[in-house]
Amino acid sequence: AQLLAGFSGRAHPEVLEIPPPAPLLAGTGEPRRRAVRVSLELPEKTRFFLYPGDLETSRGAERTAALARRLADEDVAFVFAYRNK
């Protein structure tokens, strides 16, 4: 709806919504997040950045790794989620 509203009455391309292949998970809530951090021995103050993108077809992983190096002294952890193709 937001995309189509941006055309303000002008002709626009066909827009097709493709739903995710898996259902959305319910939120976990703060008590559950704390319990998971404790069980995995993760520092409470650390912020996590998840890169779920492809490692092979774009430069996104390289750029994320460069950002991780620049933030090495911060309380930030980078997780690269990848599957073998």
TASUL-V236289 format. One record per helix or strand of 3 or more residues. SS is the DSSP state (a for helix, b for strand). FROM is the first residue (numbers start at 0). TO is the last residue. If there is no record, write none. Layout:
{{SS | FROM | TO} {SS | FROM | TO}}
This chain:
{{a | 1 | 4} {a | 28 | 38} {b | 46 | 50} {a | 59 | 69} {b | 75 | 79}}
